[in-house]
Every structure is written in C-alpha cells, then in structure tokens.
Amino acid sequence: MDGVALLTVFVLAVFVGYEVISKVSSTLHTPLMSGSNAISGIVLVGTIAVAAHTESTAIFVLELIAIVLATINLVGGFVVTDRMLQMFRGRARKAKEPPA
C-alpha cells in the first residue's frame, strides 16, 4: 500500500473508533476496559517473548521501549478500571443509606 492509502485507512479508523466509543454507555465502559486490559496483557507477553529471541541490538532497544509503553498502558488501564468500579460502588452505597 502506498502512503496515501495508509493515511486514509488511519483517518477513517480514527473517526469510526471515536464514533463507536462515544456511543458506549458508562455501564458498559468498565467491562470493555477490562477486556482491553486483557488484550494489552497478551500483547505485553508477546512482546517479551519476541524480545527474548532478538539478535540485533537496535531491534532489542525498540522492543524494550515497546515493553515499557505496553506496561504503562496495562497499569494505566487497571487504574482507570479500578476508579470506575469505585465510582459504581459509591453510588450503590449512597442508594442503600437510609434517609436522615
């Protein structure tokens, strides 16, 4: 593929992704986030497996950068998911409290 076709696919994917994500309700966002974290974990394990068999130093450095970025993505996803679950727990506790 030439550069223009790749850029066109990228721009269309950005628009479609934005439209799909913006239509997701907050109650479905947490399970989708958990699924995304699972996929990120699989990507991280795959990156580590590929890095173990690298012979070139330059490629190994790029793989280390990829491992660090994937780890940041994974940890950040779990932090966001935990915060969202705490928000839902907070609503459930407020609803169960008897009125004063």
Salt bridges, closest charged atoms under 4 A:
GLU19 OE1 - LYS23 NZ 3.35
